[in-house]
Each structure stands twice: as structure tokens, then as C-alpha cells.
Amino acid sequence: MNFERFTDYYQKKMKYNLHINKRLQAVSDYFHHEHAITTSFSSKDNCFAYIVRFIQQHEDNAENILEELYNILEYPYSSQNLYFINKLETSVQKDDFVRNIKRVFGNEIIFEDFTYNLRDDVEYDANDEIIQCNLNYEESIEDYSVNEIRRKSLGTIKITFDLKNKKFFSSESPNEKSHKNIIDYLLTRGYTISPFYILKRAVKIKNNNFTDFSPTTLLIINLLLGTLPSLEYRVTLDSINFTNTDSQDIQRMTLNGTDLLSSNEVLQRIHNGDTVHTLKVSLAKIHSNNDSEVYHGASFKIDLRGKLSFIFGDGDDNEVRNREICIHIQNSLMDLIYADDTVQKGVSLIADKLPKPKTFNEIVSIIQAELLEIIENEADKVAIEKYFVEKYAIATL
């Protein structure tokens, strides 16, 4: 790649981009890992000026350097932070576990279509028993048209071993295949990591379900109206997806809003027995800190259809809080699935807080009955009855 082409590409790529800071950090990491230079950039102009000076000092290798920087800037950054939460089982002592992880990621890893390299040293927080690895990855694919291996994607993925809570997280990478691949690799090294499948486990609720409500709906209603408020979260449902394959009309529906659990559309889908498969939730929590209140909030999607995952919005980048939310919700879902009273509690919550919306026919009938009670004149009563019969034939007389 020549300098003119790279300059044009750089200006377009860094103009009005939501992920400029991530790309600036990626360029800084490139110089650190590839050229043993420690530097940081405060702006895109500052970064570009540095690249120009560096190219001038390395004219013989300029095109290769620009090609590498081009690939760095093409990282598939996402405005959403994807978290997969998995069960981690181990009987290895903590210090031995940390040493094993450092040994596993001490060298370049090539597994199936992916290559991994540790970006920084393995981090270990002994108090919280957290081990973190930031990895650069490259996905390759065989191009049969030219009979060669070519790069398909580049990116970063963070993996976290939470020994205290016995959880394994993979996050940051928008490439879902990388999340599966890194777990598959760890399985070959003897680590016991298994994903959570909510729909498969929810069969237990289905077997105990004596109602017309969907098992996942009962599960989610318990979570939103019972469990999360008990954990002192303020809960807002931002969107919800329903499926009903038995419906002759609308089989799939996505509803968005600010007070969805009060909307007639959502209430009707719940009472129709529709299945919830994804939802977007905003949580807020207020902590006391030195006699003052500190607000913490996060918005994320929960996908129940496959492996349990959470997608946090851009800006929700508090790593500790995000993990805490994932753990709370995953543990809560497991508790609800295996509790004996989940169905009964769900039915009670729906009856108390989510009553079935009245149909148009029922509303008209109520209005008619109330008018007939208010009006005393018999002639007027006859006129009212005639009006409803002629205007609304569905009215009950």
C-alpha cells in the first residue's frame, strides 16, 4: 500500500468514528508489539503525524508497515460489548491455576482457523480471584480459488476466569466464532468450561407448567418483577421479542418502548401464551459512598435462544459491574428454573401486576352497562340500548 492511498483511507476511517479511541489504542499496541516502541496518541491527528515520521524513518519497509496499519484499522470494532458467561469447574489450587494459564498463553496459539497472541501480561487479582487475558486474534480462511490461506478477520478478545464464582467469561470480540473457538481450545487443554442454555433447562418449568403461559414468559416475569427488584435493581424493560408458532396471525413480534410491561400489546402477548426469546433491559442501582449516593446503570440484551449471552451498549464499559450483572442474572435464572414455586409465583405476579387487557367488545359492554345504570328515564334507556345495538352489534345487552 502506498502512502497516498493509506492517507486517504486513514482520513475516511477516522472521520466521525465512534471507535477512534479504540483504533488509536490499537495503533499504539501495534508499535509496542511489532517495533518495541511505547507510545500513546491523544488524537487522530497526533497519531497520523507519528505514522508519517515513522514511515519517513523506515522508507525501505514503508509499504509493509502501511499494510499492517491498514489491517489494524480494519479491526471489526463493535458498538456493542458481547459477553458470554459459562460455567467453570476446577479442583486446581488458585496459584497453580494462574501458573497454568500463564503457561498456556505464553506463546502464540494456533487452533483451527484462529491464531491468538497475548497482548499484555496475564492479570491476576488475588482478592477477587480473577484472571484476565487480553488476546489479539486473527481468523484465516482457505481461498480455494487461488489455493492459499488468506486473512478473514482481525480483532481482540478478552477472557476472564472468575475462580471465586466459578465462571468463565469471553467478551469484547464481535466475532461470535472466536468465542466458541477459544473455549474449544481450552477444552483440549483439559479445562472444564460449559455454556448455559436457558431454553434447554427451561424444560423443567414446562413440565411443571399447569397454565397457558409460556415457560420462558413465566421465567422472565419472575426475573423482572421479583428477583431483580429484590437485588435492589431498578428495572426498565426497553424491548422484548415474542414468538408464537401456533398463531395464525402474527408469529413473531418485537416491541419497543419505555413502559412496556404496562402496554396492551405486551400484556396481550403474555396472555396469548407467546414465548419470550430476547429482551433488552436497563438496570439502575444506587450505592452509598461516603454519605453520598452513587448511581450505576447499564443497558443490555439477553438472548435466551442459544448460549446465554449479554450485549452491553456502547459506553457500558465498567468491566466489574458488567460481570456482576451477568452473574446475578445467570444465577437468578438458574435458581428460578429449578425452584418448585416458579410457576405459581409467575402466575401470581401476572395476576397482580399484568392483568389481561380488556377486548374492545368488553370495553363497549362495560360502557353500555354503566350508562344504563346512570340513566333513570326509561325512554332514554331504550334509546341507549338501540344505539349500542345499531352502532356496536357486539355489545352485550
C-alpha positions in Angstrom: 0.0 0.0 0.0 1.4 3.4 -0.9 1.3 6.4 1.3 -1.3 8.4 -0.7 -3.7 5.5 -0.6 -3.2 5.0 3.1 -3.6 8.7 3.8 -7.0 8.8 2.1 -8.1 5.6 3.9 -7.0 6.9 7.3 -8.8 10.2 6.9 -12.1 8.5 5.9 -11.7 5.8 8.6 -11.1 8.2 11.4 -13.7 10.8 10.5 -16.8 10.9 12.8 -16.0 7.4 14.0 -17.4 6.1 17.3 -14.4 3.9 17.9 -11.5 6.4 17.3 -10.1 5.8 20.8 -10.1 2.0 20.3 -8.3 2.4 17.0 -5.8 4.8 18.5 -5.1 2.3 21.2 -4.8 -0.5 18.5 -2.1 1.6 16.6 -0.3 2.2 19.9 -0.3 -1.5 20.6 1.0 -2.2 17.1 4.0 -0.1 17.6 4.6 -1.7 21.1 4.4 -5.3 19.9 5.9 -5.0 16.4 8.5 -2.4 16.9 9.1 -2.3 20.7 8.1 1.3 20.9 5.9 2.6 23.8 3.8 5.5 22.7 0.2 6.8 23.1 -1.9 9.1 21.0 -4.2 11.9 22.2 -5.9 12.5 18.9 -6.2 11.1 15.3 -4.0 14.0 14.1 -1.3 13.2 16.6 -1.4 9.6 15.6 -1.2 10.3 11.9 1.8 12.7 12.4 3.6 9.9 14.3 2.9 7.4 11.5 4.3 9.9 8.9 7.5 10.4 10.9 7.9 6.7 11.4 7.4 5.9 7.7 10.0 8.6 6.8 12.5 6.8 9.1 11.7 3.4 7.6 11.3 4.1 3.9 12.6 0.6 2.9 9.8 -1.1 4.7 7.1 1.6 4.4 4.6 -0.3 2.2 4.6 -3.3 4.6 4.1 -1.1 7.6 1.2 0.8 6.0 -0.4 -2.5 5.0 -0.1 -3.7 8.6 -1.6 -0.4 9.9 -4.4 -0.7 7.4 -5.3 -4.1 8.8 -5.1 -2.8 12.3 -7.6 0.0 11.5 -9.9 -2.6 9.8 -10.5 -4.4 13.1 -14.2 -5.1 13.3 -14.9 -2.9 16.3 -18.4 -3.1 17.6 -20.5 -0.5 19.4 -21.9 -3.4 21.5 -19.9 -5.3 24.1 -20.8 -9.0 23.8 -20.4 -11.2 27.0 -20.7 -14.9 27.0 -21.0 -16.4 30.5 -20.0 -20.1 31.1 -19.7 -22.5 34.0 -16.1 -23.1 35.1 -15.2 -26.3 37.0 -11.8 -26.9 38.5 -10.2 -28.5 41.6 -6.8 -26.9 40.9 -5.4 -24.6 43.6 -5.6 -20.9 42.7 -1.9 -20.3 42.4 -1.4 -23.4 40.2 -4.3 -22.3 38.1 -2.7 -18.9 37.4 0.6 -20.5 36.5 -1.1 -22.9 34.1 -2.9 -20.0 32.3 0.4 -18.1 32.0 2.0 -21.2 30.5 -0.9 -21.9 28.1 -0.8 -18.3 26.7 2.9 -17.8 27.0 3.4 -18.5 23.3 1.4 -18.0 20.1 -1.6 -20.3 19.8 -2.8 -21.7 16.5 -6.1 -23.6 16.8 -8.3 -24.4 13.8 -8.8 -21.1 11.8 -7.6 -18.8 14.6 -4.3 -17.6 15.8 -4.0 -16.0 19.3 -1.3 -13.8 20.8 -1.3 -12.4 24.3 -1.4 -8.6 24.2 -0.3 -7.9 27.7 0.8 -9.9 30.7 -1.8 -12.2 32.3 -3.5 -10.2 35.0 -4.4 -11.8 38.4 -6.4 -10.2 41.1 -5.8 -12.4 44.2 -8.5 -10.7 46.3 -11.4 -11.3 43.8 -9.7 -14.4 42.3 -10.0 -13.0 38.8 -7.6 -14.0 36.0 -7.8 -11.9 32.7 -6.1 -12.3 29.4 -6.3 -9.8 26.5 -5.7 -11.6 23.3 -5.2 -10.5 19.7 -6.7 -12.9 17.3 -6.5 -13.5 13.6 -9.0 -15.6 11.7 -7.8 -17.2 8.5 -9.7 -19.0 5.7 -8.6 -21.1 2.8 -9.3 -19.5 -0.5 -9.7 -22.4 -2.9 -9.9 -20.1 -5.9 -6.2 -19.2 -5.5 -5.2 -22.2 -3.3 -3.9 -20.1 -0.5 -4.7 -19.1 3.1 -5.9 -15.5 3.5 -6.9 -13.4 6.5 -10.6 -13.2 7.1 -10.7 -11.0 10.2 -8.7 -9.5 13.0 -9.7 -8.4 16.4 -9.3 -8.7 20.2 -11.0 -10.9 22.7 -10.9 -10.8 26.5 -11.2 -14.0 28.5 -11.8 -13.9 32.3 -11.6 -16.8 34.7 -13.6 -16.0 37.8 -12.4 -18.6 40.3 -14.5 -17.3 43.2 -17.8 -17.5 41.3 -16.7 -20.5 39.1 -17.5 -18.6 35.9 -15.6 -18.1 32.6 -16.3 -15.0 30.5 -15.4 -14.2 27.0 -16.1 -10.6 25.9 -15.3 -7.7 23.6 -15.0 -9.6 20.3 -17.9 -9.1 17.9 -16.8 -12.2 16.1 -19.0 -14.9 17.7 -17.0 -17.7 16.2 -13.9 -16.5 18.2 -15.8 -17.0 21.5 -16.6 -20.6 20.6 -13.1 -21.3 19.2 -11.2 -20.1 22.3 -13.4 -22.3 24.5 -12.9 -25.3 22.2 -9.1 -24.7 22.5 -9.2 -24.5 26.3 -11.2 -27.8 26.4 -8.4 -29.5 24.5 -6.1 -28.3 27.3 -8.1 -30.0 30.0 -10.2 -27.0 31.2 -13.9 -27.8 32.0 -16.0 -24.9 30.6 -19.6 -25.3 29.6 -22.2 -22.7 28.4 -25.6 -22.1 29.9 -28.6 -23.0 27.7 -31.7 -21.4 29.2 -34.3 -22.8 26.8 -33.0 -26.3 27.2 -33.1 -26.0 31.0 -36.5 -24.3 31.0 -38.0 -27.7 30.0 -38.2 -28.2 33.8 -40.6 -25.3 34.1 -42.5 -26.6 31.0 -43.0 -30.0 32.7 -44.4 -28.2 35.9 -46.4 -25.7 34.0 -50.2 -26.0 34.6 -51.0 -22.7 32.9 -51.4 -21.3 29.4 -48.5 -19.0 29.9 -45.2 -19.8 28.1 -42.4 -21.2 30.4 -39.9 -18.5 29.3 -42.5 -15.8 29.9 -43.1 -17.1 33.5 -39.3 -17.2 33.9 -38.7 -13.7 32.7 -41.7 -12.2 34.6 -40.2 -13.8 37.8 -36.8 -12.2 36.9 -38.1 -8.7 36.1 -40.8 -8.3 38.7 -39.4 -10.5 41.5 -35.8 -11.4 41.6 -34.1 -8.2 40.2 -36.0 -5.8 42.4 -35.2 -8.0 45.4 -31.5 -7.4 44.5 -32.1 -3.7 44.7 -32.0 -3.1 41.0 -34.4 -0.6 39.4 -35.6 -2.4 36.3 -36.9 -1.0 32.9 -37.9 -3.2 30.0 -36.8 -1.5 26.8 -37.7 -4.1 24.2 -39.0 -7.6 24.1 -39.3 -10.3 21.4 -42.1 -12.8 21.3 -42.7 -15.9 19.2 -45.8 -18.0 18.8 -45.5 -20.6 16.1 -49.1 -21.7 16.7 -50.6 -18.3 16.0 -52.4 -17.9 12.7 -51.8 -14.2 12.6 -48.5 -12.7 13.9 -46.0 -15.3 14.8 -43.1 -13.0 15.7 -43.2 -9.6 17.3 -40.6 -7.1 18.6 -42.0 -4.4 20.9 -40.1 -1.3 22.0 -40.9 1.4 24.5 -40.3 2.9 27.9 -43.0 1.2 30.0 -43.6 -2.0 28.1 -44.9 -4.1 30.9 -47.9 -1.7 31.0 -48.6 -1.8 27.3 -51.7 -3.7 26.0 -49.6 -5.3 23.2 -47.2 -6.9 25.7 -49.9 -7.9 28.1 -51.9 -9.5 25.2 -48.8 -11.5 24.0 -48.2 -12.7 27.6 -51.8 -13.9 28.0 -51.7 -15.4 24.5 -49.0 -17.8 25.7 -46.3 -16.3 23.5 -42.7 -17.3 24.1 -40.1 -14.6 25.1 -36.7 -15.2 23.4 -34.8 -11.9 23.6 -35.2 -8.8 25.7 -33.4 -5.5 26.3 -33.3 -4.4 29.9 -31.9 -1.3 31.7 -30.9 -1.7 35.3 -30.1 1.0 37.8 -28.6 0.7 41.3 -27.8 3.4 43.8 -24.9 2.8 46.2 -24.0 4.7 49.3 -20.5 6.1 49.2 -19.1 8.4 51.9 -22.6 9.6 52.8 -23.5 10.3 49.2 -25.5 8.3 46.7 -23.7 7.0 43.6 -25.8 5.9 40.6 -24.8 2.9 38.5 -26.7 1.8 35.4 -26.4 -0.4 32.4 -28.4 -1.4 29.4 -28.1 -4.8 27.7 -29.8 -7.5 25.7 -30.3 -11.1 26.9 -30.6 -13.8 24.3 -32.3 -16.9 25.6 -32.3 -18.9 22.3 -28.7 -20.2 22.3 -25.8 -20.0 24.7 -26.7 -17.4 27.4 -25.1 -14.1 26.3 -25.4 -10.4 27.2 -24.8 -7.5 24.8 -24.0 -4.2 26.7 -24.5 -1.0 24.9 -21.6 1.3 23.8 -20.5 3.3 26.9 -21.4 0.5 29.3 -17.7 -0.4 29.7 -17.5 -0.9 33.5 -15.9 -4.4 33.5 -16.6 -5.3 37.1 -20.2 -4.1 37.0 -20.9 -5.9 33.8 -19.6 -9.2 35.2 -21.6 -8.6 38.3 -24.8 -8.1 36.3 -24.1 -11.2 34.2 -23.5 -13.4 37.3 -26.6 -12.1 39.1 -28.9 -12.7 36.2 -27.4 -16.1 35.3 -27.6 -17.3 38.9 -31.1 -15.9 39.2 -32.3 -17.7 36.0 -30.8 -21.0 37.2 -32.5 -20.6 40.6 -35.8 -19.8 39.0 -35.6 -22.7 36.6 -35.0 -25.3 39.4 -37.3 -23.7 42.1 -40.5 -25.6 42.7 -42.7 -22.5 43.0 -41.6 -20.5 39.9 -44.8 -21.2 38.0 -47.0 -20.3 41.0 -45.1 -17.1 41.6 -45.2 -16.2 37.9 -48.9 -16.7 37.8 -49.4 -14.5 40.9 -47.2 -11.7 39.6 -49.1 -11.7 36.3 -52.5 -11.7 38.0 -51.4 -8.9 40.4 -49.4 -6.7 38.1 -50.0 -7.7 34.5 -53.8 -8.3 34.1 -55.1 -9.4 30.7 -56.2 -6.3 28.7 -59.9 -6.0 28.0 -61.1 -6.5 24.5 -62.9 -3.9 22.5 -66.1 -5.9 23.0 -65.7 -6.0 26.8 -65.0 -2.2 26.9 -68.1 -1.4 24.9 -70.2 -3.7 27.1 -68.9 -2.1 30.3 -69.6 1.4 28.9 -73.1 0.3 27.9 -73.9 -1.2 31.3 -72.6 1.8 33.2 -74.7 4.2 31.1 -77.8 2.2 31.7 -77.2 2.3 35.5 -76.7 6.1 35.4 -79.8 6.9 33.3 -83.1 6.8 35.0 -85.5 7.7 32.2 -86.9 4.6 30.6 -87.2 6.2 27.2 -83.6 7.3 27.4 -82.6 3.8 28.4 -84.4 2.4 25.3 -82.6 4.9 23.1 -79.2 4.0 24.6 -79.8 0.3 24.1 -80.9 0.9 20.5 -77.8 3.0 19.8 -75.5 0.2 21.0 -77.3 -2.5 19.1 -77.2 -0.5 15.9 -73.7 1.0 16.3 -71.9 -1.9 18.0 -73.7 -5.1 17.3 -71.1 -6.9 19.5 -72.4 -5.2 22.6 -74.0 -7.3 25.3 -77.5 -6.2 26.3 
